[in-house]
Amino acid sequence: MMRGVTQDPAAPPVPRWRDLIDGAARILAEAGVPSPAHDARALAAHVLGLERLIGIGAVEVAPGEAAVFAGLVDRRRLREPLQHLVGSTGFRHLVLAVEPGVFVPRPETEVVAQVAIDEAARLAARGTHPLVVDLCCGAGGIAISVATEVPASHVVAVDLSPAAVRLTRRNAASAGVGAIRIEQADVREVELLADLVGAVDVVVSNPPYIPPDAVPVEPEVRDHDPDLALYGGGLDGLDLPRAVAAAARRLLRPGGLFVMEHAEVQAAAAREMADDAGFTDLLTVDDLTGRARALVARLSPA
C-alpha cells in the first residue's frame, strides 16, 4: 500500500503568481508608478522568461523567483524605468534593447517615424531607393523601423553618444538590418555626412529639445535619461533642433522631406525656424495623444 504525502499544517502556503502580481501592483500604485498593474505583470513575465502572462496566475512560485521578483518591484517602486529593468521596449514592430545611459524610445516618436516611413515608401513605390538620415538616433528606433519597413531604402543613423551608437548597432543586428550606416558625429559639425550633401530624400530626427527650466517631472526621465538626450540648449531648448534643421538644409535634395519631433509648446517656434532655414509646406503633426509634437516640412525646390 502506498503511503500518502501530507503537508505540514504549520508550513506557510506556497505563493501563487497571482498573489505576487496583485501585491506588487498595490506597492507600485502606492509609490505613484503610472501603470502599476501593467508593470507588475511585465516584471513577472521578465522573471519567468515569457513574452505574455497567460494562465500563469494560479501557478506556484518556484524557489528563488519570489526574491528576484521582489527585488525588481522594489527598484521599480523607486522609479527606475521599467525598460531598464526588463532590458527592452517595444517600438512599432520592433523590440529594442535599452540600457542606462541611452534615451528610452517613447510611443509618441512612432508618429515621427511613420511620417518618414510613408515618404520613403512613396519614393520606393516609384522604383527608387530612398536615402533616409536619422539624426540623434538614440537607440535606433526610427532608423531601424525605416530600414525594416521600407527594405528598398538606404538608411544612415547618427548620434553624438558612443553608447547610443553601440546600442543602435546592436539593435540593427538583432533586427537583421545589416546595411544600415551608423556613425558617431555631432549634428553641429559643418562637415556632417559631407558625402551626402544635397542627396538625401528624408531627414528625420528626435533631437534633445527640453529647455533648461523645464526639468521633467517624471523621475524615470529626470533621473535616468541622459541629459545629453534631453536638453536642447539655449533659453528655449531649440539650439540643437536649429542645428538639426541646418544639417537637414545641407543634406536634403530640393523637395526633400524634413521631420522633427519637438515639445508641444515649441510648435510655432519650430515652424518659424524651418521657414527661416528655407523650408516650405510647413506642417505640425499631433502625437498619439493629440498634442502638437512634430514638424514636417519640405526643402524648397528653388
Secondary structure by P-SEA (a helix, b strand, c coil): cbbbbbccccccccccaaaaaaaaaaaaaaaccccaaaaaaaaaaaaacccccccccccccccaaaaaaaaaaaaaaaccccccccccccccccccccccccccccccaaaaaaaaaaaaaaaaaaccbbbbbbcccccaaaaaaaaaacccbbbbbbbccaaaaaaaaaaaaaaccccbbbbbcccccccccccccccccbbbbbccccccccccccccccccccccccccccccccaaaaaaaaaaaacccccbbbbbbbcccaaaaaaaaaaaaccccbbbbbcccccccbbbbbcccc
